[in-house]
Amino acid sequence: MDVNNVIGSTAHSASVPASSSCGVGTLGRHLARRLVQIGVKDVFSVPGDFNLTLLDHLIAEPELNLVGCCNELNAGYAADGYARAKGVGACVVTFTVGGLSVLNAIAGAYSENLPVICIVGGPNSNDYGTNKILHHTIGLPDFSQELRCFQTVTCTQAVLNNLDDAHELIDTAISTALKESKPAYISIGCNLPGIPHPTFARDPVPFFLAPKVSNQLGLEAAVEAAAEFLNKSVKPVIVGGPKVRVAKAQKAFVELADACGYPIAIMPSGKGLVPEHHPSFIGTYWGAVSSGFCGEIVESADAYVFVGPIFNDYSSVGYSLLIKKEKLIVVEPNRVTIGNGPSFGWVFMTDFLSALAKKLKINCTALENHHRIYVPPGIALKREKNELLRVNILFKHIQEMLSGNTAVIAETGDSWFNCQKLHLPENCGFEFQMQYGSIGWSVGATLGYAQAAKDKRIIACIGDGSFQVTAQDISTMIRSAQKNIIFLINNGGYTIEVEIHDGPYNVIKNWDYTGLVNAIHNGEGKCWTAKVSKDGGGSDRGNNNSNNHTQGLLVFHRSLSAQG
């Protein structure tokens, strides 16, 4: 279902069993059906006394699966990963102690432009205005602390303590999240989910989210100006950025690339959004650390179209990109800016790229220049069997595992850089959190992405420091019968921080990671672990039902962390 265009295009007719305590005409029932209608089939949750009745109603919805997580932070990360694969995600936590715990994950989703519906079981509606002090709070008779925190990291907030307007508040919050591609916060009084009310006595009325349509005159003017700018250039290029996802412009991007013959590159944060199997693809543009010969082509171009870029300190290598504004066309999700000249608002990315594709002359000069100077990566040096495994050899093996049936999750840290070197085959997914960069994100995100993309096997590359932050929800992956493979690269600490500024604080306690995961597995479900330190074999192999449908953890020891 296209969550951008419709919520509940057809009324959902499934009913709660008569034996259920959850009546049909209730707030909890309405919320459950709305989640299903926008495409959410799995909700990530942690129970707490303020949300227990609400969870009963979500469980009662036959098309909704409740995935219990080990902590709220991971539930939020899982909703983030789910939204990347499905278009929208949801999590349910309890008031304040749960809400403030999930807050970091919601902030990350906000920074990455992901619509995550964050639902909190709130105080009893009868307690508002009574000057009472409740548990799970900071000890003040003020219930707004959590709301005020969420106001900075969500696009809309709804506090439901009255059934009369609950229907409208829920629908408005969900539709705003979908339209803005940002998280929404919904707090529901703990006594309200099961109370019948006339507004919920029938199936929710389907309503249409108006599609975003460009200002036609502005679109025509933007296309004309851009076409004139590009058609007179000698060696133009196109670079895709992370906001291609927000605009859902992947197809329009390829349409433009097919039509013009320009070489196409990606910003590091745009990896996975542009097809790397495309004949015009030349690699990752990342300034001085670009993939081989890509930076030279982009920076020597006399015109570059950056589609959905984010020029932060990470993606610009400390703002050191050799890009000149007068040669630059920036295509935002709803705006086009051409050089130092005009900027056209209310021009949407998909409309602009598709229309521009029809106006450009074919120009393969820059692509031919890349073919002329490109030298394929060197073959790995000859190595002896059972020598210490090098990182470049490890990722060579990971590269060979990739297909259209896999997706890569790259954790914050040195996995960013190593995974950037992977060449993604057609339909292979790729996700990482470059804007927010919260360590530990990938464990929860792997759980959520795998739950949404059941047709893909997830390959997660995680450092030991990040893994220690959120390791608990390996348990949920096993319980959910996921078939993920986690490459845990044990560097003995925070390697990315060592590269920035070294100190004793970057060293962490080493764990027996395979032993930990085997303890989490505890003979229930399918799990396989191995410690690997040499090329050509492993040691200490677990024997927990290894097969193609097994959760896998491979730990690579610090002795192999040297780059090769």
Disulfide bonds with the S-S distance in Angstrom:
none
